[in-house]
């Protein structure tokens, strides 16, 4: 039909060698109903330029150019073009550069703040550890039971011993403590009763160590084994 208007067709080209050669990266038909081909070329360039700036590949933006043709096909010279190099593209780039630089400054300032906070926290940990050690030493000097100190501090009795500069507890001391308890309390003795009794006396021992102490005292005739299958003993009658 005579006078029928076809929509514009545009092509987007790029160049990675400073304009020596150009490659068409896409062609499309105007679906927005532009009446000004120059406006179509400019807006399309702006859109592709910003997409290139924000590309996740973070590569240098190639030269871009948009060519607009009368439809229905690209069969004649372009009736409008728009190419990177116009002032508005540089303005868009400056804005984006400023945004990224501001983000970088923010993250650098945040890192400085976190570094300072870390140093402060490390100093606080060091000071608190020193206070805990000093009070532990005072508690040891006043004769507070080691087991109580260990429970209060959440540390082992070995830590209490080292911190309070106490001599290492001897196996003979553990054995003598258990012997006295057995002589005093009498009755039936198991691994758990022996370990609990020693703990109450300030001697933290494992079940394995408690069983060994019971065997030692059985060998010394302090207790007598009553069950061949378990570590169960009875106080030996004198």
C-alpha positions, 0 to 999 in steps of 0.5 A: 500500500502506498504511503505505508510506514515501516518501523526503523531498524537499527544495528549496534556495532562495536570495535575493539581496535580503536575503530579500525574495524567494526563488528555488528553485535545485534540488529533490532526493529524499533518497537517503541514507535520512535519518530526521530531516528536520531533519538532512537540511535542516541537512546539505544547507544546510551542503553548499550553503553551503560550495559557495557560499563556495568558488565560483570566481566569488568573489561574495558568498554569497546567503542560502540556505534548505533546505525538506524535505517528505514525499514523494513530491512537494512538496504540503504545507508543509515539515516542516523548514527550515534557513536561513543565520544559524545559528551553525555557518554563521558558524563555517564562514565564520570558518574559511574567512576564516582559511584565506584570510588565512593564504594571503595572509600566506604569499604576501606574506611570499614576495614580501618574500623574493623582493624581498630576494633580487632586490635581493641578486642585483642587488647581486651582479651589480653588484659582479661586473661591477665586478670584471671591469672592474677585472681587465680594466683590469689585464690591459690595462695589463700588455700581455695581448693583447686577443684573449685577454682577449676570449676569457676574458671572453666579451666582444667586443674592442670591450668590451675596448677600451672597458673598458681605455680603449684607443684605437680600432684603426685600419684602417691598423693592421689592414692593416699587421699583415696586410702584415707577416704576408704578407711573413713567411709568403708563400704563398697567402692567402684570406679565412679565412687572413687573418682567422685570421692577424689574430686571432692578432695580436690583430685581430678582423675579419669576413670582409668586412673581411678581404676588403677588406684583401686587396684593399687589399694587392693594389692595393699590389702586396703580393699578386696575385689568382690566381683571378678567382672567389674571394678567393685571392691569392699573395704577389707576388715582389719 
